[in-house]
Structures are given as C-alpha cells and as structure tokens.
Amino acid sequence: MPAPEPADLLVRAATVHTLVPGEAPQRALAVTGTRITALSPEPHGLDALVGPATRVLDAPGATVLPAFDDTHTHLVLAGHSVHGVPVHQARDLAGFLGLIRERAARTPAGQWIHTTVNWQEVQLAEQRMPTTEELDGAAADHPVLVRRGAYNMVLNSAALRLAGITAATPAPPGGVIERDAHGRLTGRLVNKAVELVERILPRPALAERIDGLRAASADYAATGIGTVRDCLVPVEDLPVLDAARAADALAVRVRALVSGFATRTPEQVDGLLDRMDAWRAEGRDDDLLRLWGVKFGIDGGFEAGALEEPYQGQPCYHGRLLWEPAELVAAVDRVVGRGWRVGVHAWGDRGLRTLLDVFEEVLKHRPGLPPGTLVVEHGGLARADQRARAIALGVPVTVQHPLLHDGALAQQRAWGEERTAGIFPLREWLDEGALLAAGSDFPVGPYGAMISVWGMTTRRTTAGVVGPEHAIDRAEAVALHTVHAARLVGESADRGSLRPGALADLTLWPVDPLSCPVDELRELRPDRTVIGGRTVHGAGSA
C-alpha cells in the first residue's frame, strides 16, 4: 500500500470545531494545497502525513474554527478610508476639526481632503456633525469631504462649489440636500444626494487604491474574517479589485455586489448589467474574487428608514422610500433575468413590507429562481408577519449587530427606544426558520468576527443593552458567520465548515470562543488566519 501523500500544513490544537453537524471536536487537521485533506480526534493522529516540506503548527492551547464571513460590509470603502483623515479617533468637534486642519497643513491647496468613514456624530461630545462654516475654518483652501458611512456627507464651501450645489439646487429623488431654518445650506447630503459629489470626485491612482485594499483586507483578516461580501462596489471599481487580486493584495476572499444605486431607468440597469456580463464572459471569477450580483436600496438608514408609524417627535415623517415599487420590480426582474442575484437594503418596517411586495411580484414572474437569488439586506425592523412572509418566500436575510452597536443612540433619537430595541430580532428569526447570515455593515459598524458574536449574544450597544430578548447563543452566532454565511453565498460545498475536501479557510484562537468568558469576545482576535492553506494573518503571513 503506497504511503499517503505528505500534507503541506499540519495543525495540532486543543480543539478543532469543525461545525459539521453531529461531529465531535477534533485535535488535528491536515491541509494539502488549498484544501483540507484529513482530521483526527488525536493531536498526533495525522503525524503519518508529515513529510520533509510539511509545515507543522503545534498549538496545544489553541482553538480552531472556520474563517468567518462578513456577509454585508464595504471593503472598497474601507480601502478608501485607509488614506482618510482619521476622524474616527476624535471625541469632540475640536479634535475632529483639528485633525482636518493638520491634514490641510501638509496638503497642497486645491487638493481634496477626505475623512475616514467609520464614525458616528453621537460619539462626539457635541453629538452632531460639523457644519460647512466649521470645515471652512479648518481648511478653506481645500475641498473637504466628511463622509459618515455610505449615505451621509458634509462638504465645505469649496467642495460645494466644485459639485455645483447651491441653495437653489433641488434634491434628487430619494436624496436630501439639508438646509437650515433660513434655507441656507448646511453642507450635509443624505442618501441619493451623495451622488452629486461622487460623480465629480477625482479618482485616486491605481497604486494608491491597491495599497488601500491591501491594508484594509489585511485588517479584516486580522479579526478572523476570511471572506467579505462587499455590498456597494461601483462597477468602475471592478478593474481595481481585479488589479488588487493580480498584485496579491487581497488577504480575504471577496464576493462583490455591484452598486445599482445610481441606476433609475431600464437603460441604466441594462448598461450596468452589460458591464457585469462582460466580466462573466471573460471568466474573471475565481475562488478569491467573485462577482455576486447587484445591490439596490428600498429605503434610507437611521434617519430615513421607511416606517409604518411616524418618527419620534415628527408626526408627519415616516422616512423615505428610494424607489417606486413598480420601478424596483422592473429593475430586479432585469437583473435576475440575466442570471445575477440581488440584495436590497431595507431598514424600516414599511421598507421591508414594500421590498417583500417587490420580491413576491418578481417571484410570480420567475417562479423557478434558484434559492438565494433575492436577499434582504438588514431587514432591521421586522414584524412577525413580515418575518413569516420572508420565510415563506424563501428569502434569506443578512443581519449586522455591529451596525446596531454603533448606531443605537442615533436610532433611538429617530425611532425611540422601543422600536430601536426591536431591531434585528435574531432569536425570533432563527426560531421561525429563517436563513440568516451575519456581517458588520462597516463603516457604520466595526468589522470583526468576535465583536459580532459578542454583540449578538449580549445585545450590548453604545446605548447599553438593547432588546436582550432577541439575543442568540454563541454557537448560533458563529454559525451565522460560517455555515449559514457559506450557504447564503452559494458556497456550502467549499466553505463554512472544516471537513476533508473543503477549502482550508480557518482561524486559530488563543482561547475557545465558544466557552471563554463572554466579555473576552469583544476584543478577541485570532493568532492566525489561514485562507486556502495560506497564512494571511499571524506568524508567517506575507
């Protein structure tokens, strides 16, 4: 009988949680090439696979888990943010503006200044955004773009001029150009209005973009994330991701949803799909970078999610729908008709109800759509009848506790404590039979494997514990980032659990995340993250 082929990597650990149903924890794991080839319940049970070139990783105190998926995040924005003014470090507006002033002092006049995007105004002492006048005082000779998340901006006067925005500029459909009580611009743009600026921004050099993606993806990997589903990729950035892959700059697998937010007409949707079809025809997809589908949004976020009942203190305001339902039906139908998948942002309960109406209409036209073709992104405020509808339609949902963690105070201001506590009813979704997968929604919430698990199990936020009855246990939370996440993206055959034949995407932790004190999870990071047998974080990483 011939000797078994030596492994390229052998891991011996205290515990290997395979997440294969009914399988007891293992102690050793072997990898050949990019895939797992064997497991053993004994730490030395695979020693026969050690050859002269085998890398042996003895980690007698470590726990091994599959690498995590972040099923709703924004890697491209994270890459941009690497070079931004780090305003997320500020704790008051003086510090915030001081950081911009420092950047302006070493930036040639006339060049754009951008901020990082992962901050919330409620975390500043003043609990508000800066104004145009304040930004002018910090950097009058530069156009300044302060961005919070994907859908909120504040501009200084120079940036407003370059964007052609004046007090007379009408807000685009689904957008807000904020004005004060006297009708003067505050500099703030919300939702669709941000496109007025995005279309005139100078594009960074390709080398800078690749460098940003290298740094951002490495930081995702350092938290235990092995695959990201980027839910807002401009179609123009597909070549940038392709170039980053060619430069070996992606430390995580990427599943890209091309942004459909700028499309309004059938012709615009078709133009977007033509570019995506060209990518598919060129055979550019591989295990590292894959084009997944299109992202739309039915309503706004914290300040504009569409509600059945009015906002707190605003009896005539119910949030904003960004599409006429019939138009979104037509757009989604065009996308799935070309064989692509669709994820749609829905935050408020009216937004979710309207989206389920849209999905139901699409499914009537196309009853044979593969499972997982239509996905609800967030489904933040989901009533019992809406959950039942989504489950009956077979529609999966992505959920993001880090988004709730950072945004709870802002959401309480807009919706009140009771409705905010009802966001992400995870316990109910799971008990009722939904397919959920978890993520972060960075930059609105922090990315990271265990900060998400910590949040889903404790329901802790910047506003304290919110909706504790909706908490789930650790094994369930881990599954939302692994087994269920792989199922959501259609990759269960290759990822999500540790078994022979699966891709060798795994993480090594200094303690067992399934049994350590729960408060350790918040700051817990892996000692090593391995993707396809290659160490991308930890000892030996590139």
For each residue, the residues with C-beta under 8 A, 3 or more apart:
1:
2:
3: 48
4: 48 49
5: 32 37 49
6: 32 49 50 51 52 53 54
7: 10 30 31 32 37 38 46 49 50 51 54
8: 31 32 33 53 54 55 533
9: 30 31 54 55 57 504 530 533
10: 7 28 29 30 31 46 47 49 50 54 55 56 57
11: 16 28 29 30 31 57 59 64 506 508
12: 27 28 43 44 56 57 58 59 60
13: 16 27 28 29 43 59 60 62 63 64 508
14: 27 59 60 61 62 63 512
15: 25 26 27 62 63 64 512
16: 11 13 25 26 27 28 29 39 63 64 498
17: 25 63 64 65 478 498 514
18: 23 25 26 39 497 498 499
19: 65 66 478 479 482 483 496 497 498
20: 23 497 498 499
21:
22:
23: 18 20 26
24: 41
25: 15 16 17 18 41
26: 15 16 18 23 29 39 40 41 498
27: 12 13 14 15 16 40 41 42 43 45
28: 10 11 12 13 16 39 40 42 43 44 45 46
29: 10 11 13 16 26 36 38 39 40 46 64 498 506
30: 7 9 10 11 36 37 38 39 46 49
31: 7 8 9 10 11 34 35 36 37 504 530 533
32: 5 6 7 8 35 37 533
33: 8 533
34: 31 287 503 504 532 533 534
35: 31 32 500 501 502 503 504 532 533
36: 29 30 31 39 498 499 500 501 502 503 504
37: 5 7 30 31 32 49 500
38: 7 29 30 46 49 500
39: 16 18 26 28 29 30 36 46 498 499 500
40: 26 27 28 29 43 45 46
41: 24 25 26 27 45
42: 27 28 45
43: 12 13 27 28 40 60
44: 12 28 47
45: 27 28 40 41 42
46: 7 10 28 29 30 38 39 40 49 50
47: 10 44 50
48: 3 4
49: 4 5 6 7 10 30 37 38 46 54
50: 6 7 10 46 47 54 56
51: 6 7 54
52: 6
53: 6 8
54: 6 7 8 9 10 49 50 51
55: 8 9 10 540
56: 10 12 50
57: 9 10 11 12 508 528
58: 12
59: 11 12 13 14 62 508 527
60: 12 13 14 43
61: 14 510
62: 13 14 15 59 508 509 510 527
63: 13 14 15 16 17 508 509 511 512 513 514
64: 11 13 15 16 17 29 498 506 507 508 509
65: 17 19 68 224 478 482 498 506 507 509 513
66: 19 226 482 483 495 496 497 498 505 506 507
67: 224 225 226 227 482 505 506 507 529 530 531
68: 65 224 225 226 227 449 478 481 482 485 507
69: 225 226 227 228 229 437 439 481 482 485 486 489 495 496
70: 73 220 225 227 228 229 438 439 440 442 447 452 481
71: 229 398 437 438 439 481 485 488 489
72: 229 231 343 377 378 398 400 439 440 441
73: 70 78 220 228 229 230 231 439 440 441 442 447
74: 77 78 150 230 231 232 441 442 443
75: 78 79 213 216 217 220 228 230 252 254
76: 79 80 213 230 232 233 234 237 240 241
77: 74 80 81 117 150 232 442 443
78: 73 74 75 81 82 212 216 219 220 442 443 447
79: 75 76 82 209 212 213 215 216 217
80: 76 77 83 84 114 117 204 212
81: 77 78 84 116 117 118 212 216 443
82: 78 79 211 212 215 216
83: 80 114 204 208 212
84: 80 81 87 114 115 116 117
85: 99 100 102 103 113 114 115 116
86: 89 99 115 116
87: 84 90 96 99 100 115 116 119 146
88: 116 118 119
89: 86 95 99
90: 87 93 95 96 98 99 119 124
91: 95 123 124 125
92: 95 96 124 125 126
93: 90 96 97 124 125 126 128 130 134
94: 97 98
95: 89 90 91 92 98 99
96: 87 90 92 93 99 100 124 130
97: 93 94 100 101 130 134 135 137 138
98: 90 94 95 101 102 138
99: 85 86 87 89 90 95 96 102 103
100: 85 87 96 97 103 104 113 115 135 138 139 144 146
101: 97 98 104 105 138 139
102: 85 98 99 105 106
103: 85 99 100 106 107 113 139
104: 100 101 107 113 138 139 141 142 144
105: 101 102
106: 102 103
107: 103 104 111 113 142
108: 111
109: 141 142
110: 141 142 143
111: 107 108 142
112: 142 143 144 145 159 201 202
113: 85 100 103 104 107 139 142 143 144 145
114: 80 83 84 85 145 147
115: 84 85 86 87 100 119 145 146 147
116: 81 84 85 86 87 88 119 443
117: 77 80 81 84 147 148 149 150 443
118: 81 88 442 443 444 446
119: 87 88 90 115 116 123 148 443
120: 123 148 406 407 409 410 444 462
121: 124 126 127 128 129 148 410
122: 127 409 410 413 462
123: 91 119 120 406 462
124: 90 91 92 93 96 121 127 128
125: 91 92 93
126: 92 93 121
127: 121 122 124 409
128: 93 121 124
129: 121 146 148 152 154 188
130: 93 96 97 134 135 146 154
131: 134 135 154 186 187
132: 135 136 154 155 156 157 160 185 186 187
133: 136 137
134: 93 97 130 131 137 138
135: 97 100 130 131 132 138 139 144 146 154 155 156 157 187
136: 132 133 139 140 156 157 158
137: 97 133 134 140
138: 97 98 100 101 104 134 135 144 156
139: 100 101 103 104 113 135 136 142 144 156
140: 136 137 156 157 158
141: 104 109 110 158
142: 104 107 109 110 111 112 113 139 156 158
143: 110 112 113 155 156 158 159 161 162
144: 100 104 112 113 135 138 139 155 156 158 159
145: 112 113 114 115 153 155 159 197 201
146: 87 100 115 129 130 135 153 154 155
147: 114 115 117 152 153
148: 117 119 120 121 129 152 153 443
149: 117 152 301 443 444
150: 74 77 117 194 232 443 444
151: 190 191 194 300 301
152: 129 147 148 149 188 189 190 194
153: 145 146 147 148 188 189 190 194 197
154: 129 130 131 132 135 146 186 187 188 189
155: 132 135 143 144 145 146 159 160 163 165 187 189 197
156: 132 135 136 138 139 140 142 143 144 159 160 187
157: 132 135 136 140 160 161
158: 136 140 141 142 143 144 161 162
159: 112 143 144 145 155 156 162 163 197
160: 132 155 156 157 163 165 166 185 187
161: 143 157 158 164
162: 143 158 159 200
163: 155 159 160 196 197 200
164: 161 169 196 200
165: 155 160 169 177 185 189 196
166: 160 169 185
167: 179 183 184 185
168:
169: 164 165 166 177 196
170: 177
171: 175 176 177 192 193
172: 175 192 193 195 196
173: 192 264 322
174: 191 192 320 321 322 323
175: 171 172 189 190 191 192 193 194 195 196
176: 171 188 189 190 191 193 304
177: 165 169 170 171 185 188 189 193 196
178: 185 186 187 188 189 190
179: 167 182 183 184 185 186
180: 183 184 186
181:
182: 179
183: 167 179 180
184: 167 179 180
185: 132 160 165 166 167 177 178 179
186: 131 132 154 178 179 180
187: 131 132 135 154 155 156 160 178
188: 129 152 153 154 176 177 178
189: 152 153 154 155 165 175 176 177 178 193 194 196 197
190: 151 152 153 175 176 178 193 194 300 303 304
191: 151 174 175 176 194 300 301 304 320 322
192: 171 172 173 174 175 195 261 322
193: 171 172 175 176 177 189 190 196
194: 150 151 152 153 175 189 190 191 197 198
195: 172 175 192 198 199 261 262
196: 163 164 165 169 172 175 177 189 193 199 200
197: 145 153 155 159 163 189 194 200 201
198: 194 195 201
199: 195 196
200: 162 163 164 196 197
201: 112 145 197 198
202: 112
203: 236
204: 80 83 208 209 212
205: 208 209
206: 209 210 240 243
207: 210 211
208: 83 204 205 211 212
209: 79 204 205 206 212 213 237 240 243 244
210: 206 207 213 214 240 243 244 247 249
211: 82 207 208 214 215 249
212: 78 79 80 81 82 83 204 208 209 215 216
213: 75 76 79 209 210 216 217 240 241 244 249 250
214: 210 211 217 218 244 247 249 250 251
215: 79 82 211 212 218 219
216: 75 78 79 81 82 212 213 219 220
217: 75 79 213 214 220 221 228 244 249 250 251 252 254
218: 214 215 221 222 251 536 537
219: 78 215 216 222 223
220: 70 73 75 78 216 217 223 225 228 251 252 447
221: 217 218 224 225 226 251 252 529 531 536 537
222: 218 219 525 526 529 537
223: 219 220 447 448 449 450 451 525 526
224: 65 67 68 221 448 449 450 507 509 525 526 529
225: 67 68 69 70 220 221 228 252 447 448 449 529
226: 66 67 68 69 221 252 253 505 507 529 531 536
227: 67 68 69 70 252 253 254 255 485 489 495 505
228: 69 70 73 75 217 220 225 252 253 254 255
229: 69 70 71 72 73 255 257 292 398 439 488 489
230: 73 74 75 76 233 254 255 256 257
231: 72 73 74 257 295 343 377
232: 74 76 77 150 257 259 261 295
233: 76 230 237 238 241 256 257 258 259
234: 76 237 258 259
235: 238 258 259 272 275 276
236: 203 239 240
237: 76 209 233 234 240 241
238: 233 235 241 242 256 258 275 279 291
239: 236 242 243
240: 76 206 209 210 213 236 237 243 244
241: 76 213 233 237 238 244 245 250 254 256 289
242: 238 239 245 246 284 289
243: 206 209 210 239 240 246 247
244: 209 210 213 214 217 240 241 247 249 250
245: 241 242 248 249 250 286 288 289
246: 242 243
247: 210 214 243 244
248: 245 542
249: 210 211 213 214 217 244 245
250: 213 214 217 241 244 245 253 254 288 289
251: 214 217 218 220 221 531 536 537 541
252: 75 217 220 221 225 226 227 228 531 536
253: 226 227 228 250 287 288 289 290 505 531
254: 75 217 227 228 230 241 250 288 289 290
255: 227 228 229 230 290 292 489
256: 230 233 238 241 289 290 291 292
257: 229 230 231 232 233 292 293 294 295 343
258: 233 234 235 238 272 276 291 293 294 295
259: 232 233 234 235 262 294 295
260: 263 269 272 294 295 296 331 335
261: 192 195 232 295 296 297
262: 195 259 268
263: 260 268 269 271 272 331
264: 173 268 327
265: 268 269
266: 269 270 330 331 334
267: 270 271
268: 262 263 264 265 271 272
269: 260 263 265 266 272 273 331 334 335
270: 266 267 273 274 334
271: 263 267 268 274 275
272: 235 258 260 263 268 269 275 276 294
273: 269 270 276 277 294 334 335 338 340
274: 270 271 277 278
275: 235 238 271 272 278 279
276: 235 258 272 273 279 280 291 294 338 340
277: 273 274 280 281 338
278: 274 275 281 282
279: 238 275 276 282 284 285 291
280: 276 277 283 284 285 291
281: 277 278
282: 278 279
283: 280
284: 242 279 280 289 291
285: 279 280 289 290 291
286: 245 289 290
287: 34 253 290 494 503 532
288: 245 250 253 254 532
289: 241 242 245 250 253 254 256 284 285 286
290: 253 254 255 256 285 286 287
291: 238 256 258 276 279 280 284 285
292: 229 255 256 257 341 489
293: 257 258 335 340 341 342 343
294: 257 258 259 260 272 273 276 335 340 341 342 343
295: 231 232 257 258 259 260 261 342 343 344 345 377
296: 260 261 323 328 331 332 342 343 344 345
297: 261 300 322 323 344 345 346
298: 306 321 322 323 328 344 345 346 351 354 355 358
299: 304 305 306 319 320 321 322 345 346 347 348 350 351 354
300: 151 190 191 297 303 304 305 306 319 320 322 347
301: 149 151 191 304 305 347 444
302: 305 347 407 410 411 414
303: 190 300 410 414
304: 176 190 191 299 300 301 319 320
305: 299 300 301 302 319 347 348 351 380 381 415
306: 298 299 300 318 319 320 321 347 348 349 350 351 354
307: 310 311 318 319 348 349 350 381 415 419
308: 318 348 349 350 353
309: 318
310: 307 314 315 316 317 318
311: 307 314 317 318 319 414 415
312: 413 414 415 416
313:
314: 310 311 317
315: 310
316: 310
317: 310 311 314
318: 306 307 308 309 310 311 350
319: 299 300 304 305 306 307 311 348 350 351
320: 174 191 299 300 304 306
321: 174 298 299 306 324 325 350 351 354
322: 173 174 191 192 297 298 299 300
323: 174 296 297 298 327 328 331
324: 321 327 328
325: 321 328 329 354 357 358 361
326: 329 330
327: 264 323 324 330 331
328: 296 298 323 324 325 331 332 344 358
329: 325 326 332 333 358 361 362
330: 266 326 327 333 334
331: 260 263 266 269 296 323 327 328 334 335
332: 296 328 329 335 336 342 344 358 359 362 374
333: 329 330 336 337 362 365 366
334: 266 269 270 273 330 331 337 338
335: 260 269 273 293 294 331 332 338 340 341 342
336: 332 333 339 340 341 342 362 366 369 373 374
337: 333 334 366
338: 273 276 277 334 335
339: 336
340: 273 276 293 294 335 336
341: 292 293 294 335 336 372 373 374 375
342: 293 294 295 296 332 335 336 373 374 375
343: 72 231 257 293 294 295 296 375 376 377 398
344: 295 296 297 298 328 332 355 358 359 374 375 376 377
345: 295 296 297 298 299 377 378
346: 297 298 299 351 352 354 355 376 377 378 379 380
347: 299 300 301 302 305 306 351 352 378 380 381
348: 299 305 306 307 308 319 351 352 380 381
349: 306 307 308 352 353 381 382 383 386
350: 299 306 307 308 318 319 321 353 354
351: 298 299 305 306 319 321 346 347 348 354 355
352: 346 347 348 349 355 356 376 379 380 381 382 386 390
353: 308 349 350 356 357 386
354: 298 299 306 321 325 346 350 351 357 358
355: 298 344 346 351 352 358 359 376
356: 352 353 359 360 376 386 389 390 393 395
357: 325 353 354 360 361
358: 298 325 328 329 332 344 354 355 361 362
359: 332 344 355 356 362 363 374 393 395
360: 356 357 363 364 389 393
361: 325 329 357 358 364 365
362: 329 332 333 336 358 359 365 366 369 374
363: 359 360 366 367 369 374 393
364: 360 361 367
365: 333 361 362
366: 333 336 337 362 363 369
367: 363 364
368:
369: 336 362 363 366 373 374
370: 373
371: 394
372: 341 375 396 435 487 488 489 490
373: 336 341 342 369 370
374: 332 336 341 342 344 359 362 363 369 393 395
375: 341 342 343 344 372 395 396 397 398 488
376: 343 344 346 352 355 356 379 390 395 396 397 398
377: 72 231 295 343 344 345 346 397 398
378: 72 345 346 347 397 398 399 400 403 441
379: 346 352 376 382 386 390 397 399
380: 305 346 347 348 352 404 423 424
381: 305 307 347 348 349 352 415 419 422 423
382: 349 352 379 386 387 390 397 425 429
383: 349 386 387
384: 387 388 428
385: 388 389
386: 349 352 353 356 379 382 383 389 390
387: 382 383 384 390 391 425 428 429 432 434
388: 384 385 391 392 432
389: 356 360 385 386 392 393
390: 352 356 376 379 382 386 387 393 395 397 434
391: 387 388 394 395 432 433 434
392: 388 389
393: 356 359 360 363 374 389 390
394: 371 391
395: 356 359 374 375 376 390 391
396: 372 375 376 434 435 436 437 488
397: 375 376 377 378 379 382 390 429 434 435 436 437
398: 71 72 229 343 375 376 377 378 436 437 438 439 488
399: 378 379 424 426 429 436 437 438 439 480
400: 72 378 403 404 424 438 439 440 441 444 445 452
401: 404 405 424 426 438 445 452 455 456 459
402: 405 406 440 441 442 444 445 446 447 448 451 452 455
403: 378 400 406 407 440 441 444 445
404: 380 400 401 407 408 411 423 424 445 455 461 466
405: 401 402 408 445 446 451 455 460 461 462
406: 120 123 402 403 444 445 446 461 462
407: 120 302 403 404 410 411 444 445 462
408: 404 405 411 412 420 461 462 463 466
409: 120 122 127 412 413 461 462 463
410: 120 121 122 302 303 407 413 414
411: 302 404 407 408 414 415 420 423
412: 408 409 415 416 417 420 463
413: 122 312 409 410
414: 302 303 311 312 410 411
415: 305 307 311 312 381 411 412 419 420
416: 312 412 419 420
417: 412 420 421
418: 421 422
419: 307 381 415 416 422 423
420: 408 411 412 415 416 417 423 463 466 467
421: 417 418 466 467
422: 381 418 419 425 467 470
423: 380 381 404 411 419 420 466 467
424: 380 399 400 401 404 467 470
425: 382 387 422 428 429 467 470
426: 399 401 429 430 436 456 470 471 472 476
427: 430 431 469 470 471 472
428: 384 387 425 431 432 470
429: 382 387 397 399 425 426 432 434 436
430: 426 427 433 434 436 472 476
431: 427 428
432: 387 388 391 428 429
433: 391 430
434: 387 390 391 396 397 429 430
435: 372 396 397 484 487 488
436: 396 397 398 399 426 429 430 480 484
437: 69 71 396 397 398 399 480 481 484 485 487 488
438: 70 71 398 399 400 401 452 456 477 480 481 484 485
439: 69 70 71 72 73 229 398 399 400 452 481
440: 70 72 73 400 402 403 445 446 447 448 452
441: 72 73 74 378 400 402 403 444 445
442: 70 73 74 77 78 118 402 445 446 447
443: 74 77 78 81 116 117 118 119 148 149 150
444: 118 120 149 150 301 400 402 403 406 407 441
445: 400 401 402 403 404 405 406 407 440 441 442
446: 118 402 405 406 440 442 451
447: 70 73 78 220 223 225 402 440 442
448: 223 224 225 402 440 451 452 525
449: 68 223 224 225 452 453 481 507 526
450: 223 224 453 454 513 521 522 523 524 525
451: 223 402 405 446 448 454 455 521 522 523
452: 70 400 401 402 438 439 440 448 449 455 456 477 481
453: 449 450 456 457 474 477 478 481 513 521
454: 450 451 457 458 460 518 519 521 522
455: 401 402 404 405 451 452 458 459 460 461
456: 401 426 438 452 453 459 471 472 476 477 480
457: 453 454 471 472 473 474 477 518 521
458: 454 455 465 468 471 518
459: 401 455 456 465 466 467 468 470 471
460: 405 454 455 464 465 466
461: 404 405 406 408 409 455 464 465 466
462: 120 122 123 405 406 407 408 409
463: 408 409 412 420 466
464: 460 461
465: 458 459 460 461 468
466: 404 408 420 421 423 459 460 461 463
467: 420 421 422 423 424 425 459 470 471
468: 458 459 465 471
469: 427
470: 422 424 425 426 427 428 459 467
471: 426 427 456 457 458 459 467 468
472: 426 427 430 456 457 476 477 480
473: 457 476 477
474: 453 457 477 478 513 514 518 521
475: 478 479 514
476: 426 430 456 472 473 479 480
477: 438 452 453 456 457 472 473 474 480 481
478: 17 19 65 68 453 474 475 481 482 513 514
479: 19 475 476 482 483 484
480: 399 436 437 438 456 472 476 477 484 485
481: 68 69 70 71 437 438 439 449 452 453 477 478 484 485
482: 19 65 66 67 68 69 478 479 485 486 496 497
483: 19 66 479 486 487 492 496 497
484: 435 436 437 438 479 480 481 487 488 496
485: 68 69 71 227 437 438 480 481 482 488 489 496
486: 69 482 483 489 491 492 494 495 496 497
487: 372 435 437 483 484 490 491 492 496
488: 71 229 372 375 396 398 435 437 484 485
489: 69 71 227 229 255 292 372 485 486
490: 372 487
491: 486 487 494 495 496
492: 483 486 487 495 496
493:
494: 287 486 491 502 503
495: 66 69 227 486 491 492 502 503 505
496: 19 66 69 482 483 484 485 486 487 491 492 502
497: 18 19 20 66 482 483 486 502
498: 16 17 18 19 20 26 29 36 39 64 65 66 502 506
499: 18 20 36 39 502
500: 35 36 37 38 39
501: 35 36
502: 35 36 494 495 496 497 498 499 505
503: 34 35 36 287 494 495 532
504: 9 31 34 35 36 530 531 532 533
505: 66 67 226 227 253 495 502 530 531 532
506: 11 29 64 65 66 67 498 529 530
507: 64 65 66 67 68 224 226 449 526 528 529 530
508: 11 13 57 59 62 63 64 526 527 528 529 530 538
509: 62 63 64 65 224 512 513 524 526 527
510: 61 62 524 527
511: 63 516 520 524
512: 14 15 63 509 515 516
513: 63 65 450 453 474 478 509 516 521 524
514: 17 63 474 475 478
515: 512
516: 511 512 513 520 521 524
517: 520
518: 454 457 458 474 521
519: 454 522
520: 511 516 517 523 524
521: 450 451 453 454 457 474 513 516 518 524
522: 450 451 454 519
523: 450 451 520
524: 450 509 510 511 513 516 520 521
525: 222 223 224 448 450
526: 222 223 224 449 507 508 509 529 537 538
527: 59 62 508 509 510 538 539
528: 57 507 508 535 537 538 539 541
529: 67 221 222 224 225 226 506 507 508 526 535 536 537 538 541
530: 9 31 67 504 505 506 507 508 533 534 535 536
531: 67 221 226 251 252 253 504 505 534 536
532: 34 35 287 288 503 504 505
533: 8 9 31 32 33 34 35 504 530
534: 34 530 531
535: 528 529 530 538 539 540 541
536: 218 221 226 251 252 529 530 531 541 542
537: 218 221 222 251 526 528 529 541
538: 508 526 527 528 529 535 541
539: 527 528 535
540: 55 535
541: 251 528 529 535 536 537 538
542: 248 536
